[in-house]
Amino acid sequence: MHEMGIAQNILDIAVAAAQKEGASRITRINLIAGELRGIEPIQLTFCFDIVAKDTLAGGAYLNIETVPVMGHCNDCQADFQIEDYAYVCPKCGSTKIEVTGGTELRLKDIEID
Ligand SMILES: [Zn+2]
């Protein structure tokens, strides 16, 4: 399962950061997930709870902030949000679109005790 690997990654990063701070417990993890990552928040939370059990992050709340797909038009230089995978510039109709956002997956921050 794709989410299980992601959950393990998030956990490793969060636990390493918490240990650096000398924390005894992680209470909340804020994650940024681009829409193009195709992450199912419910699935990811489920997997996270499994891998986080018996670690510093056991019982931590996983907050997933989904960011939209953003595009840049190479013809008219417009920046816009891409919806429904329509890679067409809403301003000039060009298809010379560069995806500038929506592929990220990163830990924003963690809250510790
Ligand atoms: Zn354009």
Residues whose N, C-alpha, C, O or C-beta is under 5 A from the ligand:
A	BS01	ZN	C73 D75 C76 Q77 A78 C89 K91 C92 G93 S94
